Amino acid sequence: MKIIFNIALILIALTVFVPPFRRFLFWLLVGRQLVKEQKKANQATKRNEGEMRVETPKTPPKSRFDGGDFVDYEEIK
């Protein structure tokens, strides 16, 4: 039991006080999966440089709004 406690204490101390160990631990737990997801997203949306793509609706949305009423206003100085 004492050995497990000592190992846990050492790992906690390393994580808190040693930044390279912390970076390695983050990479081990999260970094590899993050890199895989980024590569997958880049391959899915790969476009040529300078290419533009604009999506427009096929039919304009129908609206019951025909315009508005003109309202007179008076400037107050």
Buried (B, 14 or more C-beta within 10 A) or exposed (E): EEEEEEEEEEEEEBEEEEEEBEEEBEEEEEEEEEEEEEEEEEEEEEEEEEEEEEEEEEEEEEEEEEEEEEEEEEEEE
